[in-house]
Amino acid sequence: MNANIKPSNAAVLAGVIDPDAYTAAAYSTGWVSMATYDAIQGIVFAGTLGASATIDAKLEQATDSSGTGVKDISGKAITQLTQAGTDSDKQAIINCRSDELDVANSFNHVRLTVTVGTATSDMGACILGHNARYQPATDISTVDEVID
């Protein structure tokens, strides 16, 4: 490992859904430009799931930061987490390289969308950007502090 690259620059917090109790609906991170990273990692944190609750998550792609032409990235969705399946307090990770996007049609932005179904559930999620093309890489304005 290159001692000059800080771990917080090697795996950059690029998108976030703040942890909270979420009602049944879909929640998304902001759009992340894959021009900035070679790869991203979407991480879902399931807390206590409500009665009969489900959590689905997927990566979506678009041609710009406004979400133009939004569509799913093939094969980039988790197996549904369920309260009945004892999936409370578990995590799921989706990896994606920039070349897995529909680059032939100019898709170059990614977001993570998490859908809570049936009942209010504790949940949070984030996108980590890896191998930033320029350093230091910082994307999230809500990061309050980074300790070196």
N, C-alpha and C positions, 0 to 999 in steps of 0.2 A: 504494500500500500504506500502511496506517495504521502509522506508526512506533511507536505505542504497543503494537501487538500483536507479540509475539515470534514468530519462525518456529516455535518449538517449541510454541506455543499455537495456531498456525494449522493445523498438521499434527501432531496428537497421536498418539503411540504408544499405541494403545488395546488391542491384543492381540498376542500373540507366541507363536511356536513357536521356541524357541532353536535356533540352528544347531548341528548335530551329525551324526553318522553314524547314520541311522535304519534299523532292520530293516523288512522288509515288513509294514506295518500302517497304520492310519489315525491321524492326529495332528490335534488341534484346538486353536485358541486358546480362551480363555475367551469367554463371551458378552459382547457389547458392546451397550449400550442405544442405540438410535437416537433416543431422546428427548434424548440429549446432542448428537448431530451431525446436520447436514443430509445428509451423505454420508460414505461410508467408501471406503477403497481397500485391497483385499487384495493383498499382494505376496508372491510365492513366489520363493525363491532356490534354484535347483538348483545344487549343487556337482558333484563328480565322481559320476556315476551308475555303479552296479555293472553287471556283465555282464547284459545283457538287461533292465535295470531300467526301470521306468516311474514317472512321477509324475503324479498327477491332483490337481486342486484345485477346490474349489467353495465358494460361500457358502451357508450354511444359515440359516434363520430359526426363531424360537421365540416363544412368547407371554410368556416371562419368563426371568430369569437362570438358572433351573434347567434350561432346555431343553425345557420343556413343549411338546408338539406339534411337535417338530422336523421340518422338511421343507426340501427344497432351494428356493432362490430361482430361479425360471425364468430360463434364459439366463445364469446366473452361474457358469459352469464353464469352465476352460481347456481348450484342445486338449492332449491328453496329451503330456507330455514323455517322450522315450525315449532310451535309450543308443544304440540302433540309428539313431536320427534325429539323432545328434550334438547332443543337447540338454544335455550337461554344461555347467556354468558359464553357464547362461542364467537369465533371470528371466521371470515372467509376472505381469500385473497385472489385477485384476478391480475395476472401479468399480461402486458401488451407491449410489443415492440413497434416502433414507428412504421416499419415495413408491413405490418399487419393491417394497416388502414387501407382504404380504397384510394391509394395515392394516384392511380391512373385517372381518377376523376376529381383530383385536387382536394381530397379529404385530409385535413391536417390538424384538426382539433379534436380533443377527447374530453368526455365528462363521465363521471360515475353517477348513475341514478339508482336509488334504493327505494323500493316500494314496500311500505308497511301495509299489510292486509288484515282486515277483520277487527283488530283491537289495538288500542294504544299500547305501544311498546317502547322500551328504552333502546336507543340505537345511536350510532355515530359512524362516520366513515371518513376516509381521506384518500387522496391520491399522492403517492410519492413519485417524484420525477428522478430518474437515474441517468447518470452520464451526461450531465448538462454540457452543452456545447460551449458555453461561456461561463466564466466564474467571476464573482460569486453569483450563484443562481438563487434568487429569492422571488417567490411569486405571491405569497399570501400576506396581505397587509395586516391581518389580525394576529400574526405572530408577535407576541409582546416582547420576547427576550430570547436570545441565543447566547449561551455561555460557552466560551472557548476554553 
